[in-house]
């Protein structure tokens, strides 16, 4: 009996893992045409709850939700937690790398955090290597 239950748990776990892959760009854009999902992500990005903010930024970058890009850009103008800034930079780069690199050049001059400056330089170098 234990063997049957264990094998059933393994089969269900494997099927869930195989079906939980991130969507490709075309599919992700169709999923986020729902105005309520976009509004919820925007509210999450603007939230004071640190965990909600970080998760919302992560999902905006993962699914490349272009409608929330301006909300992410506002985060760079405010003093933020280092991990929030890192997630924001990476999410912005995944959505629109050209606009992000232009914005990071200005942000780089005003940032005092060495780790964030290093990340900005890495993003710019990555962009330069792919654009050549």
Secondary structure, DSSP 8 states (H G I E B T S, - for coil): -HHHHHHHHHHHHHHHHHT-----HHHHHHHTT-HHHHHHHHHHHT-S-HHHHHHHHHHHHHTT-GGGHHHHHHHHHS---HHHHHHHHHHHHHH-HHHHHHHHHHHHHH---HHHHHHHHHHHHHHHHHH-
